[in-house]
Amino acid sequence: MTDQNFSLMTNEPTTDTAIIEQMRALIDLLKKHNHAYYVMDAPTITDGEYDKLREQLMALEMTHPALVQSDSPIQTVGGEPLPFFTQVAHDVPMLSLGNVFDKTDLANFLRRANERAGVHIDEYEMELKLDGLAVSLKYHHGRFVQAVTRGDGRVGEDITHNVRTIANLPQVLAGCEQLEWLEVRGEVLMPKAGFERLNRDSLARGEKTFANPRNAAAGSLRQLNPAIAAARPLAFFAYSVNQGLPDGIKTQSAALQWLGELGFQTAPFATATTLDGIEDYYHQIIKTRSSLPFEIDGLVVKVNSLSLQEKLGFLSREPRWATAYKFPAEIVPTRLIHVEWQVGRTGTLTPVGKLEPVNVGGVMVSNVTLHNFGEIGRLGIKIGDMVNVHRAGDVIPKVSGVIVELRPSDAKDITLPTHCPVCSSPVALPEGEALARCTGGLYCAAQQQEALIHFVARRAMDIDGLGGQWLVKFWQMGLIKTVADIYQLHQHKEHLMTLEGLGEKSVANMLTAIEKSKSTTLPRFIFALGIRGVGESTAQALASQFGTLQAICDATLAQLQAVPDIGEITAQSIYDFFRAKHNMAVVQALIDAGVHWATMTASDSDSLPLTGETWVITGTLHQMGRDEAKDKLMALGAKVAGSVSAKTTRLLAGEKAGSKLDKAMALGITVVSEEQFLALLNDYS
């Protein structure tokens, strides 16, 4: 039985023991889903399904207050802070909101607020309920100093290093220099366009994609490396001031207007004086929400007067002066009739479910991504099943669950193809992974464009003048199919010179660069092949360990795993790559075309002077480029990383070294100047 069908209220319990048993069952379910949503950022049920469970527990507690359990989620907020971030206590508890779901619920909320206020409340403020991660920001004398997540409502996680990278966040507030402390609360979210771009780029790189913008935003803020958050399209929207509000501001709407004047972005807001006015705005937003640049899941309705807010106060987990007016979730059942497998640019196989067409939120849906083979197993889905479909964020069709009770007797298991549907190369699914991939990286038509662009890159074969634009054009024209065909382009010289944008000199330079690239090194060649998991350091380690390409091709899994920094999954990728006939045909064609390198002597990597050391390079080097410095370090056995960590051995710091130098000094890591580095190279030459 799925959680959304779980109900304990169909039979009214008659004994205290039965009531407590039902409370405990609901509490355990809610705790599980709270942890999935707040801590792991991976909800397993929809908001509507969660709300139904919570309503059942709340009804039991209201009817039987003497039996309320001390650990009831109705009395607390969210999930516990993650243990690997610094924990910070909130000056003012950061509570969540209660919910209403229709006009009757809303009318009851307004009635209770008026009764408790003891006066007629003449104005309400309405904000869009943004679907992101709630954070509290502190400014000291107008300068941003700290960001903390909600956590459990009383203690949150310090995520200052990540929030500081958000582009639309004002770091300094003009005119607030005399204000000792200002605390602003709001939502960090990922706009729709940025979310779609992030997933497209992740999919192209063969990386994990996010289920929705909220998960993407939360995952970005929980990175220990701020560079990751900085690369994500995050935005901050303010919704309240908890400390430092000027005395002259008396309403919530005026507070938001003031925040906007300080430079904070706020979501659209409005005011209304009656229930009907709120209801009209609610339906207006429902009609226009699809055109908004970010996801919302309802309205927040607040008493506009700040003095009345203070008078009304709080329940144990939520304010009495505000509630979330949630939008209805639309989940529609339909049948899965077939599954097709699509191959991405990096070889990832994605299962696409073919559905009996169904209208979901005004859009006819007939296809739905099942993400990966691991997701199929998690859902327990079979061909022929009736499934519940919704549009995640009202945009992306998604299967939320299987209606097992309606499974037909002839339902069929969904099986992973053993061979790529595009090129027939073997499909690999490493143990413990969810993503299956085609192993024909150099041959598979679905992957050829990506393979071509990687092959000519500066750190690979370094073919200057043959960029991605021309590679894709030549591929579309049929002049090249695999990377080996690059070395046959001289046969099409006359044709190339007729193309717009390419003249005689440009073609001559391009062909010269191609010819020059034939003389390379074994590490560069291995890296250029684009084997999954094989970066420059791994390619260098393979070349150093085995000495020849043939020895690498013949290596067993055990021999590959014995190479420093090569684990089980990367070893399997290398092993599979060199046993795919299509890949080896392309490798042989490259060698036949004249690609060559100096013979290396297989050596024990322990004999290299910097083996076991991890270096990071930062700042400007004047005697050599950073790429050249990286090559020299790798040739001496060092691993070159992109960021400073506790595992870093030494930092090579050039001119204008920035945050990496600061972090290295804080961690006590040895810092090497360019002059010292040149002397070290001289010692080892």
C-alpha positions as CSV (number, residue, x, y, z in Angstrom):
1,M,0.0,0.0,0.0
2,T,1.4,3.4,-1.0
3,D,1.6,6.3,1.5
4,Q,-0.9,8.3,-0.5
5,N,-3.5,5.6,0.0
6,F,-2.5,5.2,3.7
7,S,-5.5,6.2,5.9
8,L,-6.1,5.6,9.5
9,M,-9.4,7.5,9.8
10,T,-11.8,5.2,8.0
11,N,-12.6,3.4,11.3
12,E,-12.9,5.6,14.4
13,P,-10.6,4.1,17.1
14,T,-12.4,3.2,20.3
15,T,-9.6,2.8,22.8
16,D,-6.6,4.9,23.9
17,T,-4.3,2.1,22.8
18,A,-5.8,2.1,19.3
19,I,-5.6,5.9,19.0
20,I,-1.9,6.0,20.1
21,E,-1.1,3.2,17.6
22,Q,-2.7,5.3,14.8
23,M,-0.8,8.4,16.0
24,R,2.5,6.5,16.1
25,A,2.0,5.1,12.6
26,L,1.3,8.6,11.2
27,I,4.2,10.1,13.1
28,D,6.6,7.6,11.7
29,L,5.4,8.2,8.2
30,L,5.6,12.0,8.5
31,K,9.1,11.8,10.0
32,K,10.3,9.7,7.1
33,H,8.9,12.1,4.6
34,N,10.1,15.2,6.6
35,H,13.7,13.8,6.4
36,A,13.4,13.0,2.7
37,Y,12.1,16.6,1.9
38,Y,14.0,18.8,4.4
39,V,17.3,16.9,4.8
40,M,17.9,14.8,1.7
41,D,16.1,17.1,-0.7
42,A,14.6,14.1,-2.3
43,P,10.8,13.9,-1.5
44,T,9.2,10.6,-2.1
45,I,5.6,11.8,-2.1
46,T,3.8,14.8,-3.4
47,D,2.9,17.8,-1.3
48,G,-0.8,16.9,-1.5
49,E,-0.1,13.4,-0.3
50,Y,2.0,14.7,2.6
51,D,-0.7,17.2,3.6
52,K,-3.3,14.4,3.7
53,L,-1.2,12.4,6.2
54,R,-0.6,15.5,8.3
55,E,-4.3,16.4,8.3
56,Q,-5.1,12.9,9.6
57,L,-2.7,13.2,12.5
58,M,-3.9,16.8,13.3
59,A,-7.5,15.6,13.4
60,L,-6.5,12.8,15.9
61,E,-4.6,15.3,18.1
62,M,-7.5,17.8,18.1
63,T,-10.0,15.1,19.1
64,H,-7.7,13.5,21.7
65,P,-5.4,16.2,23.1
66,A,-4.5,14.2,26.2
67,L,-2.9,11.5,24.0
68,V,-0.7,13.8,21.8
69,Q,2.8,12.3,21.4
70,S,5.7,14.4,22.5
71,D,7.6,13.8,19.2
72,S,4.6,14.7,17.0
73,P,5.7,16.5,13.8
74,I,2.7,18.8,14.2
75,Q,4.6,20.4,17.1
76,T,7.9,20.9,15.2
77,V,9.3,22.2,11.9
78,G,11.1,20.5,9.1
79,G,14.2,18.3,9.5
80,E,17.3,18.4,11.5
81,P,20.4,20.3,10.3
82,L,23.0,18.4,8.3
83,P,25.9,17.4,10.5
84,F,28.7,18.5,8.2
85,F,27.7,22.2,8.3
86,T,28.2,24.6,11.2
87,Q,25.0,24.8,13.2
88,V,23.6,28.2,14.2
89,A,20.7,29.0,16.5
90,H,18.1,31.4,15.1
91,D,17.6,34.5,17.2
92,V,13.9,34.2,16.3
93,P,12.5,30.7,15.5
94,M,12.2,30.2,11.8
95,L,8.7,28.5,11.6
96,S,6.8,27.1,8.8
97,L,3.3,27.8,7.7
98,G,0.0,26.1,8.1
99,N,-2.0,25.3,5.0
100,V,-5.5,25.9,3.6
101,F,-6.8,24.3,0.5
102,D,-10.1,25.9,-0.5
103,K,-12.2,29.0,0.2
104,T,-13.9,27.4,3.2
105,D,-10.6,26.6,4.8
106,L,-9.4,30.2,4.1
107,A,-12.6,31.6,5.6
108,N,-12.1,29.7,8.8
109,F,-8.5,30.9,9.0
110,L,-9.6,34.6,8.6
111,R,-12.4,34.1,11.2
112,R,-10.0,32.7,13.8
113,A,-7.5,35.5,13.1
114,N,-10.3,38.2,13.6
115,E,-11.5,36.5,16.8
116,R,-8.0,36.3,18.3
117,A,-7.2,39.8,17.3
118,G,-10.3,41.1,19.0
119,V,-10.7,43.7,16.3
120,H,-11.8,43.6,12.7
121,I,-8.7,43.0,10.5
122,D,-9.2,45.4,7.6
123,E,-6.3,44.3,5.3
124,Y,-4.4,41.2,4.2
125,E,-1.2,41.0,2.2
126,M,-0.8,38.2,-0.4
127,E,2.6,36.9,-1.7
128,L,3.5,34.2,-4.1
129,K,4.6,31.0,-2.2
130,L,8.0,30.4,-3.8
131,D,9.2,26.8,-4.1
132,G,12.8,27.0,-2.9
133,L,14.8,26.8,0.3
134,A,14.0,29.2,3.2
135,V,17.1,31.1,4.5
136,S,17.8,33.8,7.0
137,L,20.3,36.5,6.1
138,K,22.1,38.8,8.5
139,Y,23.6,42.2,7.7
140,H,26.0,44.0,10.1
141,H,26.2,47.8,9.5
142,G,24.8,47.2,6.0
143,R,27.2,44.4,5.0
144,F,26.1,40.8,4.4
145,V,27.8,38.5,7.0
146,Q,25.8,35.3,7.4
147,A,23.2,33.0,5.9
148,V,21.5,30.2,7.8
149,T,18.9,27.6,6.6
150,R,15.7,26.9,8.5
151,G,16.9,23.6,9.8
152,D,14.6,22.4,12.5
153,G,13.2,25.9,13.0
154,R,15.4,26.7,16.0
155,V,18.9,25.6,14.7
156,G,19.9,25.8,11.1
157,E,23.0,25.3,8.9
158,D,25.5,28.0,8.1
159,I,25.6,28.3,4.3
160,T,27.1,31.8,4.1
161,H,29.9,30.6,1.7
162,N,27.3,29.5,-0.9
163,V,24.7,32.2,-0.5
164,R,27.4,34.8,-1.0
165,T,27.8,33.6,-4.6
166,I,24.1,34.3,-5.5
167,A,24.2,37.0,-8.3
168,N,21.1,39.0,-7.3
169,L,21.9,39.1,-3.6
170,P,22.9,42.6,-2.4
171,Q,26.2,42.3,-0.5
172,V,26.2,45.9,0.8
173,L,23.1,47.9,1.6
174,A,23.4,51.6,0.9
175,G,22.1,53.8,3.7
176,C,22.2,51.0,6.3
177,E,25.7,51.7,7.7
178,Q,24.3,52.9,11.0
179,L,22.0,49.8,11.4
180,E,23.9,47.4,13.6
181,W,21.9,44.3,12.6
182,L,19.4,43.6,9.9
183,E,17.9,40.1,9.5
184,V,16.1,39.4,6.2
185,R,14.4,36.2,5.5
186,G,13.5,34.8,2.1
187,E,13.7,32.0,-0.4
188,V,16.6,30.8,-2.5
189,L,15.3,29.3,-5.7
190,M,16.3,28.4,-9.2
191,P,14.4,30.0,-12.0
192,K,12.8,27.7,-14.6
193,A,15.1,28.8,-17.4
194,G,18.2,28.2,-15.3
195,F,16.9,24.9,-14.1
196,E,16.3,23.6,-17.6
197,R,19.7,24.8,-18.7
198,L,21.4,23.1,-15.7
199,N,19.7,19.8,-16.5
200,R,20.5,20.0,-20.2
201,D,24.2,20.7,-19.4
202,S,24.2,17.9,-16.8
203,L,22.6,15.4,-19.2
204,A,25.1,16.4,-21.9
205,R,28.0,15.6,-19.4
206,G,26.4,12.3,-18.4
207,E,25.8,13.7,-14.9
208,K,22.8,13.4,-12.5
209,T,19.9,15.7,-13.4
210,F,17.6,17.2,-10.8
211,A,13.9,16.3,-10.4
212,N,12.7,19.9,-9.9
213,P,14.0,23.4,-9.3
214,R,13.5,23.2,-5.5
215,N,15.8,20.2,-5.3
216,A,18.3,21.8,-7.5
217,A,18.4,25.0,-5.4
218,A,18.6,23.1,-2.1
219,G,21.3,20.8,-3.5
220,S,23.3,23.7,-4.7
221,L,23.2,25.4,-1.3
222,R,24.4,22.2,0.5
223,Q,27.7,22.0,-1.4
224,L,30.8,22.3,0.7
225,N,32.6,23.9,-2.4
226,P,31.1,27.4,-3.1
227,A,32.4,27.2,-6.7
228,I,29.6,24.7,-7.3
229,A,26.9,27.0,-6.0
230,A,28.4,29.9,-7.9
231,A,28.0,28.0,-11.1
232,R,24.4,27.3,-10.5
233,P,21.7,29.8,-11.6
234,L,20.4,30.7,-8.1
235,A,18.3,33.7,-7.0
236,F,17.2,35.1,-3.6
237,F,13.7,36.6,-3.0
238,A,13.1,38.4,0.3
239,Y,9.8,38.0,2.1
240,S,10.3,39.4,5.6
241,V,12.4,41.5,8.0
242,N,12.9,39.9,11.5
243,Q,15.4,42.5,12.9
244,G,16.2,46.1,12.0
245,L,13.0,47.2,10.4
246,P,12.6,51.0,10.6
247,D,10.0,52.1,13.2
248,G,8.0,54.0,10.6
249,I,7.1,50.9,8.6
250,K,3.8,49.5,10.0
251,T,2.7,46.9,7.4
252,Q,4.1,43.8,5.7
253,S,3.5,45.3,2.3
254,A,5.5,48.4,3.3
255,A,8.3,46.2,4.6
256,L,8.5,44.4,1.2
257,Q,8.5,47.8,-0.6
258,W,11.4,48.9,1.7
259,L,13.3,45.7,0.9
260,G,12.9,46.4,-2.8
261,E,14.3,49.9,-2.3
262,L,17.4,48.4,-0.6
263,G,18.1,46.3,-3.6
264,F,16.4,43.0,-2.6
265,Q,14.3,41.2,-5.2
266,T,10.8,40.3,-4.0
267,A,8.1,38.3,-5.6
268,P,4.9,40.1,-6.7
269,F,2.6,40.9,-3.8
270,A,-0.8,42.5,-3.4
271,T,-3.3,43.5,-0.7
272,A,-7.0,42.7,-0.3
273,T,-9.6,43.6,2.3
274,T,-12.1,40.7,2.0
275,L,-12.2,36.9,1.5
276,D,-13.5,37.4,-2.0
277,G,-10.7,39.8,-2.8
278,I,-8.1,37.1,-1.7
279,E,-10.0,34.4,-3.7
280,D,-10.0,36.6,-6.8
281,Y,-6.2,37.1,-6.6
282,Y,-5.7,33.4,-5.9
283,H,-7.5,32.4,-9.1
284,Q,-5.7,35.1,-11.1
285,I,-2.3,33.7,-10.0
286,I,-3.4,30.2,-11.0
287,K,-4.2,31.4,-14.5
288,T,-0.8,33.2,-14.9
289,R,1.5,30.9,-12.9
290,S,2.8,29.0,-15.9
291,S,4.2,32.3,-17.3
292,L,6.1,33.1,-14.1
293,P,9.9,32.7,-14.3
294,F,10.0,30.6,-11.2
295,E,7.9,27.8,-9.6
296,I,5.2,28.6,-7.0
297,D,2.9,26.2,-5.2
298,G,0.3,28.6,-3.7
299,L,-0.2,32.0,-2.1
300,V,0.9,33.1,1.3
301,V,-1.9,35.1,3.0
302,K,-0.7,37.4,5.9
303,V,-2.4,39.9,8.2
304,N,-0.9,43.1,6.8
305,S,-0.6,45.0,10.0
306,L,2.7,44.2,11.8
307,S,1.3,45.2,15.2
308,L,-1.6,42.8,14.7
309,Q,0.9,40.1,13.7
310,E,2.7,40.6,17.0
311,K,-0.6,40.5,18.9
312,L,-1.8,37.3,17.2
313,G,1.6,35.5,17.9
314,F,2.4,31.9,17.1
315,L,1.3,28.4,17.6
316,S,4.1,25.9,18.4
317,R,5.2,25.5,14.7
318,E,3.4,28.3,12.7
319,P,2.2,31.9,13.0
320,R,-1.5,32.6,13.7
321,W,-1.3,35.6,11.3
322,A,-0.3,33.8,8.1
323,T,-1.2,30.7,6.1
324,A,-0.3,29.1,2.8
325,Y,-3.2,28.9,0.4
326,K,-2.0,25.9,-1.6
327,F,-2.8,25.2,-5.3
328,P,-4.6,21.9,-6.1
329,A,-2.2,19.2,-7.3
330,E,-3.4,17.4,-10.4
331,I,-2.4,13.7,-10.6
332,V,-3.9,11.7,-13.5
333,P,-3.8,7.9,-14.0
334,T,-2.9,6.4,-17.4
335,R,-1.3,3.3,-18.7
336,L,2.3,2.7,-19.6
337,I,2.2,0.9,-23.0
338,H,5.9,0.8,-24.0
339,V,9.4,2.0,-23.1
340,E,12.0,3.3,-25.6
341,W,15.6,3.9,-24.9
342,Q,17.3,7.1,-26.0
343,V,21.1,7.6,-26.1
344,G,22.4,10.9,-25.0
345,R,25.5,12.8,-26.3
346,T,27.7,11.2,-23.5
347,G,26.2,7.7,-24.1
348,T,23.7,7.7,-21.2
349,L,20.7,5.5,-21.9
350,T,17.5,7.2,-20.8
351,P,14.2,5.2,-20.7
352,V,11.2,7.1,-22.1
353,G,7.8,5.8,-21.2
354,K,5.1,5.8,-23.9
355,L,1.7,6.5,-22.3
356,E,-1.9,6.3,-23.3
357,P,-2.3,10.0,-24.0
358,V,-3.8,11.9,-21.1
359,N,-4.6,15.5,-20.3
360,V,-2.6,16.8,-17.3
361,G,-3.1,20.4,-16.3
362,G,-4.3,21.3,-19.8
363,V,-1.5,19.6,-21.7
364,M,-1.8,16.3,-23.5
365,V,1.0,14.0,-22.2
366,S,2.0,10.9,-24.1
367,N,5.7,10.6,-23.2
368,V,7.4,10.7,-19.9
369,T,11.0,10.3,-18.9
370,L,11.7,7.5,-16.4
371,H,15.2,9.0,-15.9
372,N,17.3,5.9,-15.6
373,F,17.3,2.2,-15.0
374,G,17.7,2.8,-11.2
375,E,14.5,4.9,-11.2
376,I,12.6,2.0,-12.9
377,G,13.6,-0.2,-10.0
378,R,12.7,2.3,-7.4
379,L,9.2,2.8,-8.9
380,G,8.8,-1.0,-9.4
381,I,7.1,-0.1,-12.7
382,K,6.2,-2.6,-15.5
383,I,4.9,-2.3,-19.1
384,G,1.2,-2.4,-18.9
385,D,0.9,-0.8,-15.5
386,M,-1.5,2.0,-14.6
387,V,0.6,4.9,-13.3
388,N,-0.1,8.2,-11.7
389,V,1.3,11.1,-13.8
390,H,1.7,14.7,-12.8
391,R,3.6,17.6,-14.3
392,A,6.5,18.4,-12.0
393,G,6.3,22.2,-11.4
394,D,3.5,22.1,-13.9
395,V,6.1,21.7,-16.6
396,I,7.8,18.3,-16.8
397,P,5.6,15.1,-17.0
398,K,6.6,12.7,-14.3
399,V,5.4,9.3,-13.0
400,S,4.7,9.7,-9.3
401,G,3.8,6.1,-8.6
402,V,2.4,2.8,-9.8
403,I,-1.2,1.7,-9.0
404,V,-0.2,-1.8,-8.2
405,E,-3.7,-2.9,-7.5
406,L,-4.6,-2.4,-11.2
407,R,-1.6,-4.2,-12.6
408,P,-2.7,-6.5,-15.5
409,S,-1.8,-10.2,-15.5
410,D,0.3,-9.8,-18.6
411,A,2.4,-6.9,-17.3
412,K,6.0,-7.2,-18.5
413,D,9.3,-6.3,-16.7
414,I,11.3,-3.4,-18.2
415,T,14.6,-4.8,-19.3
416,L,17.8,-2.9,-20.0
417,P,19.1,-3.3,-23.5
418,T,22.3,-5.4,-23.7
419,H,23.4,-3.4,-26.8
420,C,23.1,0.2,-27.8
421,P,20.0,0.9,-29.9
422,V,22.0,3.3,-32.0
423,C,25.3,1.6,-32.7
424,S,24.9,-1.9,-31.2
425,S,27.9,-1.5,-28.9
426,P,27.6,-3.3,-25.6
427,V,25.7,-1.4,-22.8
428,A,27.5,-1.1,-19.4
429,L,25.8,-0.7,-16.0
430,P,28.4,-0.6,-13.3
431,E,27.3,-2.4,-10.1
432,G,25.7,0.1,-7.7
433,E,25.0,2.7,-10.4
434,A,21.7,3.8,-11.8
435,L,23.0,5.1,-15.2
436,A,23.6,2.7,-18.1
437,R,25.8,3.8,-20.9
438,C,26.8,2.8,-24.4
439,T,30.5,1.8,-24.6
440,G,30.9,2.8,-28.3
441,G,32.0,6.3,-27.5
442,L,34.1,6.9,-30.6
443,Y,31.7,5.0,-33.0
444,C,28.1,5.7,-31.7
445,A,26.4,8.3,-33.8
446,A,24.6,9.7,-30.8
447,Q,27.9,10.5,-29.2
448,Q,30.1,11.4,-32.1
449,Q,29.7,15.2,-31.9
450,E,30.7,15.2,-28.3
451,A,33.6,12.9,-29.0
452,L,34.8,15.1,-31.8
453,I,34.8,18.3,-29.8
454,H,36.6,16.6,-26.9
455,F,39.2,15.1,-29.2
456,V,40.5,18.3,-30.7
457,A,40.5,20.3,-27.4
458,R,43.7,22.1,-26.3
459,R,44.4,19.7,-23.5
460,A,43.7,16.7,-25.7
461,M,45.0,16.6,-29.3
462,D,45.2,20.4,-29.5
463,I,44.1,21.0,-33.1
464,D,44.0,24.8,-33.3
465,G,41.5,26.2,-35.8
466,L,39.2,23.2,-35.8
467,G,36.6,24.2,-33.2
468,G,33.2,22.8,-32.3
469,Q,31.4,24.9,-34.9
470,W,33.3,23.4,-37.8
471,L,33.4,19.9,-36.4
472,V,29.6,19.8,-36.1
473,K,29.2,21.3,-39.6
474,F,31.6,18.7,-41.1
475,W,29.8,16.0,-39.3
476,Q,26.4,17.1,-40.6
477,M,27.8,17.3,-44.1
478,G,29.1,13.7,-43.8
479,L,32.7,14.7,-44.2
480,I,33.6,13.2,-40.8
481,K,31.9,10.6,-38.7
482,T,34.5,9.5,-36.2
483,V,37.6,11.3,-34.8
484,A,39.8,9.3,-37.2
485,D,38.1,11.0,-40.2
486,I,39.7,14.3,-39.0
487,Y,42.9,13.1,-40.5
488,Q,41.3,12.5,-43.8
489,L,40.0,16.1,-44.2
490,H,42.9,16.9,-46.5
491,Q,41.2,14.8,-49.1
492,H,38.3,17.4,-49.1
493,K,40.5,20.5,-49.3
494,E,38.9,21.9,-52.4
495,H,35.4,21.4,-51.0
496,L,36.3,23.0,-47.7
497,M,37.6,26.2,-49.4
498,T,34.1,26.7,-50.9
499,L,32.4,26.9,-47.6
500,E,31.3,30.3,-46.3
501,G,33.7,31.4,-43.6
502,L,36.6,29.2,-44.8
503,G,39.1,30.6,-47.3
504,E,42.3,29.1,-48.7
505,K,44.4,30.4,-45.8
506,S,42.0,29.2,-43.1
507,V,41.8,25.7,-44.7
508,A,45.6,25.6,-45.0
509,N,46.1,26.6,-41.3
510,M,43.5,24.0,-40.3
511,L,45.1,21.2,-42.2
512,T,48.5,22.2,-40.9
513,A,47.2,22.0,-37.3
514,I,45.7,18.6,-38.0
515,E,49.0,17.3,-39.4
516,K,51.0,18.8,-36.5
517,S,48.7,17.1,-33.9
518,K,49.7,13.7,-35.2
519,S,52.8,14.0,-33.1
520,T,51.5,13.8,-29.5
521,T,52.1,12.0,-26.2
522,L,50.5,8.8,-25.0
523,P,48.8,10.6,-22.0
524,R,47.2,13.2,-24.3
525,F,46.1,10.5,-26.7
526,I,44.4,8.4,-24.0
527,F,42.7,11.6,-22.6
528,A,41.5,12.5,-26.1
529,L,39.7,9.2,-26.5
530,G,37.1,10.5,-24.0
531,I,36.9,7.4,-21.9
532,R,34.4,7.9,-19.1
533,G,36.2,8.8,-15.8
534,V,39.6,9.2,-17.5
535,G,40.8,12.8,-17.0
536,E,44.3,14.1,-17.6
537,S,45.7,12.8,-14.3
538,T,44.3,9.3,-14.9
539,A,45.6,9.3,-18.5
540,Q,49.0,10.2,-17.2
541,A,48.9,7.5,-14.5
542,L,47.9,4.9,-17.1
543,A,50.7,5.9,-19.4
544,S,53.2,5.8,-16.6
545,Q,52.0,2.5,-15.3
546,F,51.8,0.5,-18.6
547,G,54.1,2.4,-20.9
548,T,52.4,1.4,-24.2
549,L,48.8,1.7,-25.6
550,Q,48.8,-2.1,-26.3
551,A,49.6,-2.8,-22.6
552,I,46.7,-0.6,-21.5
553,C,44.4,-2.4,-24.0
554,D,45.4,-5.8,-22.7
555,A,45.2,-4.9,-19.0
556,T,42.9,-6.9,-16.8
557,L,40.5,-5.2,-14.4
558,A,42.7,-6.1,-11.5
559,Q,45.7,-4.5,-13.2
560,L,43.7,-1.3,-14.0
561,Q,42.5,-1.1,-10.4
562,A,46.1,-1.3,-9.2
563,V,46.8,2.1,-10.8
564,P,46.8,4.9,-8.3
565,D,43.5,6.8,-8.1
566,I,41.6,4.4,-10.4
567,G,38.7,2.8,-8.7
568,E,36.4,0.0,-9.7
569,I,34.0,2.0,-11.9
570,T,36.7,3.8,-13.9
571,A,38.6,0.6,-14.3
572,Q,35.5,-1.0,-15.7
573,S,35.0,1.9,-18.1
574,I,38.5,1.6,-19.4
575,Y,38.3,-2.2,-19.7
576,D,35.0,-2.0,-21.6
577,F,36.2,0.8,-23.9
578,F,39.2,-1.2,-25.2
579,R,37.1,-4.3,-25.7
580,A,34.5,-2.6,-27.9
581,K,35.4,-3.6,-31.5
582,H,34.0,-0.3,-32.9
583,N,36.2,1.7,-30.5
584,M,39.3,-0.3,-31.4
585,A,38.6,0.1,-35.1
586,V,38.7,3.9,-34.7
587,V,41.9,3.7,-32.5
588,Q,43.6,1.6,-35.2
589,A,42.4,4.1,-37.9
590,L,44.0,6.9,-36.0
591,I,47.3,5.1,-35.8
592,D,47.1,4.2,-39.5
593,A,46.6,7.9,-40.2
594,G,49.9,8.6,-38.6
595,V,49.1,9.6,-35.0
596,H,52.1,8.6,-33.0
597,W,54.0,9.4,-29.7
598,A,57.4,8.7,-28.2
599,T,57.8,5.3,-26.6
600,M,57.5,5.4,-22.9
601,T,59.0,3.0,-20.4
602,A,56.5,1.5,-18.1
603,S,57.6,2.5,-14.6
604,D,56.5,2.1,-11.1
605,S,54.7,5.3,-10.3
606,D,56.5,5.3,-6.9
607,S,59.7,6.2,-8.7
608,L,58.4,9.7,-9.8
609,P,59.5,12.4,-7.3
610,L,56.1,13.9,-6.7
611,T,54.1,10.7,-6.6
612,G,51.4,10.9,-4.0
613,E,51.3,14.7,-3.9
614,T,48.2,16.7,-4.8
615,W,48.9,20.2,-6.1
616,V,46.6,23.2,-6.8
617,I,47.6,26.1,-9.1
618,T,46.2,29.6,-8.6
619,G,47.0,33.1,-9.7
620,T,49.1,34.3,-12.7
621,L,52.4,32.7,-13.6
622,H,54.8,34.8,-15.6
623,Q,57.4,32.3,-16.7
624,M,55.1,29.7,-18.0
625,G,51.3,29.2,-18.5
626,R,49.3,27.3,-15.9
627,D,48.7,24.5,-18.4
628,E,52.5,24.1,-18.9
629,A,52.9,24.1,-15.1
630,K,50.2,21.4,-14.8
631,D,52.0,19.3,-17.4
632,K,55.3,19.5,-15.6
633,L,53.7,18.6,-12.3
634,M,51.9,15.6,-13.8
635,A,55.1,14.4,-15.5
636,L,56.7,14.4,-12.1
637,G,53.9,12.2,-10.7
638,A,51.8,14.8,-9.0
639,K,48.0,15.0,-9.2
640,V,46.7,18.5,-10.0
641,A,43.3,19.3,-8.5
642,G,41.1,22.3,-9.2
643,S,40.3,23.2,-5.6
644,V,42.0,23.4,-2.2
645,S,41.1,20.8,0.4
646,A,42.6,19.0,3.4
647,K,44.1,16.5,0.8
648,T,46.1,19.2,-0.9
649,T,49.9,18.8,-0.5
650,R,51.1,22.1,-2.0
651,L,49.6,25.2,-3.6
652,L,51.5,26.9,-6.5
653,A,50.5,30.6,-6.1
654,G,51.2,33.1,-8.8
655,E,50.4,36.8,-8.8
656,K,47.0,37.9,-7.7
657,A,46.2,34.6,-6.0
658,G,42.8,34.8,-4.3
659,S,40.6,32.7,-2.2
660,K,42.5,29.5,-2.8
661,L,45.6,31.1,-1.2
662,D,43.5,32.2,1.7
663,K,42.1,28.7,2.2
664,A,45.5,27.0,1.8
665,M,47.0,29.3,4.5
666,A,44.0,28.6,6.8
667,L,44.6,24.9,6.4
668,G,48.3,25.1,6.9
669,I,49.1,23.9,3.4
670,T,52.6,24.6,2.0
671,V,52.5,27.6,-0.5
672,V,55.1,27.6,-3.3
673,S,55.9,30.7,-5.2
674,E,56.6,30.7,-9.0
675,E,60.3,31.2,-8.3
676,Q,60.4,28.3,-5.8
677,F,58.5,26.2,-8.4
678,L,61.1,26.9,-11.1
679,A,63.9,26.0,-8.7
680,L,62.1,22.7,-7.9
681,L,61.8,21.9,-11.6
682,N,65.5,22.6,-12.0
683,D,66.3,20.2,-9.1
684,Y,64.4,17.4,-10.8
685,S,65.7,18.1,-14.3
